[in-house]
């Protein structure tokens, strides 16, 4: 299973910091996460960057059981 790391608002929307999903691509995993966590998570995801093993990625990128996807929502502050 591919690991999913959720940070900041993504963690708050999902109610967990980490989870695992089965999927062949980033898009498969994110779609499964959206189905599990609902509309609040979907809104955060729409404004977030997604990284695969520490590097920016696309929904089409292939994933496997040793991979980690991180959802990085925008950060504000000052």
Residue, then its C-alpha position, 0 to 999 in steps of 0.5 A: x500500500x502507498x503511504x499518504x502523509x497529510x500536513x496542516x489543513x489536509x490533516x485537519x480535514x482528514x482527521x489523520x496525519x497518515x494513511x495507506x491506500x492501494x492505487x497504481x497512480x497518484x490520482x488513484x490514491x488521491x481519489x480514494x482519499x477524497x472518497x474516504x475523507x469527503x468534501x472538506x478534504x477535497x477542497x483542501x486538496x484542490x489548493x495543495x501541492x502533492x509530492x512523491x517521495x519528496x519531489x513535486x509530481x503529477x496525478x499520472x505518476x505511478x506509485x508502489x508500496x514503498x512510496x510516500x505521497x505528501x499533501x502540502x496545503x498552502x501556508x500563510x503567516x507573517 
